[in-house]
């Protein structure tokens, strides 16, 4: 049976509803959990997130969400469980790490490839650890990440291996491949669009996964459309992997949401005419709750929080339909493709 491994246990993929493949229910950069200004009013935060989720499920048929928050970026297993319990949403947590420049705590940088693999496998099969405690809540997919994003964004320098991938990121990616192959789960990735200036970061990630024997049809290259680089996406697709269209309504590294949405919609049409309907997934990359937003309302990054779940069907889908995209194509992208790529056989 093919299942999604959710924080409340395995569920058949037929229960998925529409699937968002890259979101964050609770999000804070590494260290945010130590800040007096971000102390969480837990019940209020759960209430706020659950309200957004319930509206999205009732009005738009969302049923499954992959929470792509890595352990060092505020991953909070109990928070995900409480949202799932209060809403009925299938919440898939991930194991893995953020890019080396922004994440991968020192402790983990010291681990061998084998130790990293064991960490991922145990998150996926025994349950995640939170604040020194074992929880029974399992992750259901793996996140890998590369890129230079920082307080002063710049393209990644060439690394020791000849790729624009940092040394520890390279080890993490190899470990992720082994864990995914052991468990039979999918991998979803983060690339930084800044790296489009110097390389095709998705191809580099896939090369490393491929060197370890990973089935690339179980890999999604995230942030691939921000903004769209058609030739880079085609290169990734020709290698057998999938691409994720995300940042709908969220202008990251581009002028405006309108500009990005229109460019992404046109690129999507191109890939569909190339015959890649079954290799595309869709998500916002929303931050449902970022405690930092209670501190600075004018932070431009809070665009990730401001876009509403309804935007998909009030703005994005009408834009696609005006270009001739059909309901069947949307179902492939929002239901059938993520079921195939991110489910686990049990
Ligand atoms: Zn994200």
Boltz pocket constraint, residues with backbone or C-beta under 6 A from the ligand:
constraints:
  - pocket:
      binder: B
      contacts: [[A, 22], [A, 23], [A, 24], [A, 68], [A, 285]]
      max_distance: 6.0
